[in-house]
Each structure stands twice: as C-alpha cells, then as structure tokens.
Amino acid sequence: MKEFVMEYKGAIIGAVIALLIIITGLDRLIFGAVVVVIGMFVGNFVQRNKEEVKEKLKKFIDRM
C-alpha cells in the first residue's frame, strides 16, 4: 500500500482537490473565470489581427 501511495501521490492529491472543488461548487466559478480569460485572449487576438481575421471569416462564410 505504501508503494502505491508513493507512486501515485500526485494523482491522489489532485483527485482530493478536484472533489473539494466539486463539493464546494467552485467548479462553476472556475469555469466562468476560464471562459472570461479565453474571451480576453480571443478579443486581444482579433484586435491585433483585424485584417487576417476578416479574410478568414470571409473564406469561412464563402465555404458555407
């Protein structure tokens, strides 16, 4: 048993943390924060690459 715990200590700690997050309902908050951060990165990318994004959108719409 000791060898098992020593080999999979990281996985066990990760599982316990995941269970605590799910039990306390923090998963919704974390998911929301991740969505906001992804939105920030996408918005920043679009702002910096307007012309490239326009061309890709035109090609995508033309294929449909």
DSSP file (Angstrom, degrees, kcal/mol; ACC not computed):
  #  RESIDUE AA STRUCTURE BP1 BP2  ACC     N-H-->O    O-->H-N    N-H-->O    O-->H-N    TCO  KAPPA ALPHA  PHI   PSI    X-CA   Y-CA   Z-CA
    1    1 A M     >        0   0    0      0, 0.0     4,-2.3     0, 0.0     5,-0.2   0.000 360.0 360.0 360.0 -39.0    0.0    0.0    0.0
    2    2 A K  H  >  +     0   0    0      1,-0.2     4,-2.4     2,-0.2     5,-0.2   0.891 360.0  50.6 -63.0 -39.5    2.9    2.4    0.8
    3    3 A E  H  > S+     0   0    0      2,-0.2     4,-2.4     1,-0.2    -1,-0.2   0.901 109.1  52.0 -64.3 -40.7    4.4    1.9   -2.6
    4    4 A F  H  > S+     0   0    0      1,-0.2     4,-2.3     2,-0.2    -2,-0.2   0.931 111.4  46.1 -60.7 -46.2    1.1    2.6   -4.3
    5    5 A V  H  < S+     0   0    0     -4,-2.3    -2,-0.2     1,-0.2    -1,-0.2   0.901 113.4  49.3 -64.9 -41.3    0.7    5.9   -2.3
    6    6 A M  H >< S+     0   0    0     -4,-2.4     3,-0.5     1,-0.2    -1,-0.2   0.880 114.3  45.2 -66.4 -37.0    4.3    6.9   -3.0
    7    7 A E  H 3< S+     0   0    0     -4,-2.4     3,-0.2     1,-0.2    -2,-0.2   0.870 124.2  31.8 -75.3 -36.4    3.9    6.3   -6.7
    8    8 A Y  T 3X S+     0   0    0     -4,-2.3     4,-2.3    -5,-0.2    -1,-0.2  -0.025  78.8 121.3-112.7  29.9    0.5    7.9   -7.2
    9    9 A K  H <> S+     0   0    0     -3,-0.5     4,-2.4     1,-0.2     5,-0.2   0.902  76.8  49.6 -60.4 -43.5    0.8   10.7   -4.6
   10   10 A G  H  > S+     0   0    0     -3,-0.2     4,-2.4     1,-0.2    -1,-0.2   0.896 111.3  48.6 -63.7 -41.5    0.2   13.5   -7.1
   11   11 A A  H  > S+     0   0    0      2,-0.2     4,-2.2     1,-0.2    -1,-0.2   0.884 111.6  49.8 -66.8 -38.7   -2.8   11.8   -8.6
   12   12 A I  H  X S+     0   0    0     -4,-2.3     4,-2.3     2,-0.2    -2,-0.2   0.925 111.9  47.5 -66.0 -44.8   -4.3   11.2   -5.2
   13   13 A I  H  X S+     0   0    0     -4,-2.4     4,-2.4     1,-0.2    -2,-0.2   0.916 112.3  50.6 -63.0 -42.9   -3.8   14.9   -4.2
   14   14 A G  H  X S+     0   0    0     -4,-2.4     4,-2.5     1,-0.2    -1,-0.2   0.892 109.9  49.8 -61.4 -40.8   -5.3   16.0   -7.5
   15   15 A A  H  X S+     0   0    0     -4,-2.2     4,-2.5     2,-0.2    -1,-0.2   0.903 110.5  49.6 -65.9 -41.3   -8.3   13.9   -7.0
   16   16 A V  H  X S+     0   0    0     -4,-2.3     4,-2.3     2,-0.2    -2,-0.2   0.920 112.3  47.6 -63.9 -43.6   -8.9   15.2   -3.5
   17   17 A I  H  X S+     0   0    0     -4,-2.4     4,-2.4     2,-0.2    -2,-0.2   0.921 111.5  51.0 -63.1 -43.3   -8.6   18.8   -4.6
   18   18 A A  H  X S+     0   0    0     -4,-2.5     4,-2.3     1,-0.2    -2,-0.2   0.908 110.0  50.0 -61.0 -42.3  -11.0   18.1   -7.6
   19   19 A L  H  X S+     0   0    0     -4,-2.5     4,-2.8     1,-0.2    -1,-0.2   0.913 110.1  50.2 -62.9 -42.0  -13.5   16.5   -5.2
   20   20 A L  H  X S+     0   0    0     -4,-2.3     4,-2.3     1,-0.2     6,-0.3   0.902 110.2  50.4 -63.2 -40.2  -13.3   19.5   -2.8
   21   21 A I  H  X>S+     0   0    0     -4,-2.4     5,-1.4     2,-0.2     6,-0.9   0.921 113.7  44.7 -63.4 -43.3  -13.8   21.9   -5.8
   22   22 A I  H ><5S+     0   0    0     -4,-2.3     3,-0.5     1,-0.2    -2,-0.2   0.915 113.4  49.9 -67.7 -43.0  -16.9   20.0   -6.9
   23   23 A I  H 3<5S+     0   0    0     -4,-2.8    -2,-0.2     1,-0.2    -1,-0.2   0.897 113.4  45.2 -64.1 -40.6  -18.4   19.6   -3.4
   24   24 A T  H 3<5S-     0   0    0     -4,-2.3    -1,-0.2    -5,-0.2    -2,-0.2   0.584 110.5-119.8 -82.0  -9.1  -18.0   23.3   -2.7
   25   25 A G  T XX5S+     0   0    0     -4,-0.8     3,-0.9    -3,-0.5     4,-0.7   0.607  73.8 130.4  82.7  11.5  -19.4   24.4   -6.0
   26   26 A L  H 3>< +     0   0    0     -5,-1.4     4,-2.8    -6,-0.3     5,-0.2   0.632  53.2  81.5 -72.2 -11.9  -16.2   26.3   -7.0
   27   27 A D  H 3> S+     0   0    0     -6,-0.9     4,-2.5     1,-0.2    -1,-0.2   0.871  90.1  51.1 -62.8 -35.4  -16.3   24.5  -10.4
   28   28 A R  H <> S+     0   0    0     -3,-0.9     4,-2.4     2,-0.2    -1,-0.2   0.914 111.8  46.8 -66.4 -41.8  -18.8   27.0  -11.7
   29   29 A L  H  X S+     0   0    0     -4,-0.7     4,-2.3     2,-0.2    -2,-0.2   0.919 113.9  47.3 -65.2 -44.1  -16.7   29.9  -10.6
   30   30 A I  H  X S+     0   0    0     -4,-2.8     4,-2.3     2,-0.2    -2,-0.2   0.915 112.1  50.4 -64.5 -43.3  -13.5   28.4  -12.1
   31   31 A F  H  X S+     0   0    0     -4,-2.5     4,-2.3    -5,-0.2    -2,-0.2   0.916 110.9  49.5 -61.1 -43.4  -15.3   27.6  -15.4
   32   32 A G  H  X S+     0   0    0     -4,-2.4     4,-2.2     1,-0.2    -2,-0.2   0.907 110.5  49.8 -61.6 -42.7  -16.6   31.2  -15.5
   33   33 A A  H  X S+     0   0    0     -4,-2.3     4,-2.3     1,-0.2    -1,-0.2   0.886 110.1  50.8 -64.5 -39.0  -13.2   32.6  -14.9
   34   34 A V  H  X S+     0   0    0     -4,-2.3     4,-2.5     2,-0.2    -1,-0.2   0.906 109.5  50.7 -65.1 -41.5  -11.7   30.3  -17.6
   35   35 A V  H  X S+     0   0    0     -4,-2.3     4,-2.4     2,-0.2    -2,-0.2   0.907 110.6  49.6 -63.3 -41.0  -14.3   31.5  -20.1
   36   36 A V  H  X S+     0   0    0     -4,-2.2     4,-2.1     2,-0.2    -2,-0.2   0.922 111.5  48.5 -63.6 -44.3  -13.6   35.1  -19.3
   37   37 A V  H  X S+     0   0    0     -4,-2.3     4,-2.1     2,-0.2    -2,-0.2   0.906 111.5  49.3 -64.4 -41.8   -9.8   34.6  -19.8
   38   38 A I  H  X S+     0   0    0     -4,-2.5     4,-2.5     1,-0.2    -1,-0.2   0.912 110.1  52.0 -62.9 -41.7  -10.4   32.8  -23.1
   39   39 A G  H  X S+     0   0    0     -4,-2.4     4,-2.6     1,-0.2    -2,-0.2   0.885 107.8  52.0 -60.8 -39.2  -12.6   35.7  -24.2
   40   40 A M  H  X S+     0   0    0     -4,-2.1     4,-2.4     2,-0.2    -1,-0.2   0.924 110.9  46.9 -62.8 -44.9   -9.9   38.2  -23.3
   41   41 A F  H  X S+     0   0    0     -4,-2.1     4,-2.4     2,-0.2    -2,-0.2   0.906 113.4  48.0 -65.2 -41.7   -7.3   36.3  -25.4
   42   42 A V  H  X S+     0   0    0     -4,-2.5     4,-2.6     2,-0.2     5,-0.2   0.930 112.5  49.0 -65.0 -44.6   -9.6   36.0  -28.4
   43   43 A G  H  X S+     0   0    0     -4,-2.6     4,-2.3     1,-0.2    -2,-0.2   0.904 112.0  48.6 -61.0 -42.2  -10.6   39.7  -28.2
   44   44 A N  H  X S+     0   0    0     -4,-2.4     4,-2.0     2,-0.2    -1,-0.2   0.909 111.7  49.4 -64.1 -42.6   -7.0   40.7  -28.0
   45   45 A F  H  X S+     0   0    0     -4,-2.4     4,-1.7     1,-0.2    -2,-0.2   0.924 112.1  47.9 -62.4 -44.9   -6.0   38.5  -30.9
   46   46 A V  H  < S+     0   0    0     -4,-2.6    -1,-0.2     1,-0.2    -2,-0.2   0.904 110.9  51.6 -64.3 -40.7   -8.9   39.9  -33.1
   47   47 A Q  H >< S+     0   0    0     -4,-2.3     3,-0.6     1,-0.2    -1,-0.2   0.890 114.4  42.3 -63.5 -39.3   -7.9   43.4  -32.2
   48   48 A R  H 3< S+     0   0    0     -4,-2.0    -1,-0.2     1,-0.2    -2,-0.2   0.722 123.3  37.1 -80.7 -21.2   -4.3   42.9  -33.2
   49   49 A N  T 3X  +     0   0    0     -4,-1.7     4,-2.4    -5,-0.2    -1,-0.2  -0.340  69.3 145.6-127.3  50.9   -5.0   40.9  -36.4
   50   50 A K  H <> S+     0   0    0     -3,-0.6     4,-2.5     1,-0.2     5,-0.2   0.915  73.8  45.5 -58.4 -49.1   -8.2   42.6  -37.8
   51   51 A E  H  > S+     0   0    0      1,-0.2     4,-2.3     2,-0.2    -1,-0.2   0.912 113.4  49.0 -65.1 -43.0   -7.4   42.1  -41.5
   52   52 A E  H  > S+     0   0    0      1,-0.2     4,-2.2     2,-0.2    -1,-0.2   0.907 112.4  48.7 -62.8 -41.7   -6.3   38.5  -41.1
   53   53 A V  H  X S+     0   0    0     -4,-2.4     4,-2.6     2,-0.2    -2,-0.2   0.897 109.2  53.2 -66.1 -40.5   -9.4   37.7  -39.1
   54   54 A K  H  X S+     0   0    0     -4,-2.5     4,-2.4    -5,-0.2    -2,-0.2   0.926 110.0  48.0 -59.5 -45.3  -11.6   39.4  -41.7
   55   55 A E  H  X S+     0   0    0     -4,-2.3     4,-2.4     1,-0.2    -2,-0.2   0.919 112.1  48.6 -63.0 -43.9  -10.1   37.3  -44.5
   56   56 A K  H  X S+     0   0    0     -4,-2.2     4,-2.3     1,-0.2    -1,-0.2   0.899 111.8  49.5 -64.3 -39.9  -10.5   34.1  -42.6
   57   57 A L  H  X S+     0   0    0     -4,-2.6     4,-2.7     2,-0.2     5,-0.2   0.907 110.1  51.0 -65.2 -41.2  -14.1   34.9  -41.8
   58   58 A K  H  X S+     0   0    0     -4,-2.4     4,-2.5     1,-0.2    -2,-0.2   0.933 112.0  46.7 -60.5 -46.3  -14.8   35.7  -45.5
   59   59 A K  H  X S+     0   0    0     -4,-2.4     4,-1.6     2,-0.2    -1,-0.2   0.895 113.2  49.6 -63.2 -40.3  -13.3   32.4  -46.6
   60   60 A F  H  X S+     0   0    0     -4,-2.3     4,-1.1     2,-0.2    -2,-0.2   0.918 112.7  46.1 -65.1 -44.2  -15.3   30.5  -43.9
   61   61 A I  H  < S+     0   0    0     -4,-2.7     3,-0.3     1,-0.2    -2,-0.2   0.888 109.7  54.7 -66.8 -39.1  -18.6   32.2  -44.9
   62   62 A D  H  < S+     0   0    0     -4,-2.5    -1,-0.2     1,-0.2    -2,-0.2   0.849 104.5  54.9 -63.3 -34.0  -17.9   31.6  -48.6
   63   63 A R  H  <        0   0    0     -4,-1.6    -1,-0.2     1,-0.3    -2,-0.2   0.823 360.0 360.0 -68.3 -30.3  -17.4   27.8  -47.9
   64   64 A M     <        0   0    0     -4,-1.1    -1,-0.3    -3,-0.3    -2,-0.2   0.491 360.0 360.0 -78.7 360.0  -20.8   27.6  -46.3
